[in-house]
Amino acid sequence: MAKMIRLILLIRGRGTSSHWLLHLLVPGQIFYDEGLTAIENRNYGLAIANFVSMFAKQYIFVISLGTDYNAGNKARGVPNTHHTYEW
């Protein structure tokens, strides 16, 4: 049980924490919570690092939105299994 509590504290932070659904759906939400916790603890350097990480994660999410799934497969060398045949 103690390991479970430590894991929850590690994932959600000790101070400010959002709903678990936000952690799943919003890119950078955990970094945001950790940044607020760092501000509450007056650790401003860590807060800045967390907020920069949050913005970076959101930026990467936005620029990669709508990219082709097969483009990633081609880069990894996975063959295309969706063949179109013309008769």
C-alpha positions, 0 to 999 in steps of 0.5 A, spaced: 500 500 500 505 504 501 508 503 494 501 505 491 501 511 495 508 513 493 507 512 486 500 516 486 504 522 489 510 521 484 504 521 478 500 527 481 504 531 485 504 533 492 500 539 492 496 542 486 493 536 482 488 536 477 483 531 475 486 524 473 481 525 466 485 532 465 492 528 466 489 523 460 486 528 455 490 535 456 497 535 453 502 537 458 497 537 464 502 534 469 507 539 468 502 544 469 500 541 476 508 540 477 509 547 476 504 550 480 506 545 486 513 548 485 511 555 485 507 553 492 514 550 495 517 557 492 522 553 487 521 557 482 527 554 477 523 548 477 517 551 476 520 555 470 522 548 467 515 545 468 512 550 465 517 550 459 516 543 458 508 544 458 509 549 453 513 544 449 509 538 449 503 542 447 507 545 441 509 538 439 502 536 440 499 541 435 505 541 430 504 533 429 496 533 429 494 530 423 500 527 420 500 521 416 501 514 420 504 511 414 509 516 414 512 514 421 512 507 419 516 508 413 521 512 417 521 506 421 522 501 415 515 498 416 512 495 410 505 498 408 500 493 409 494 497 406 495 495 398 490 498 393 489 494 387 487 496 380 484 491 376 
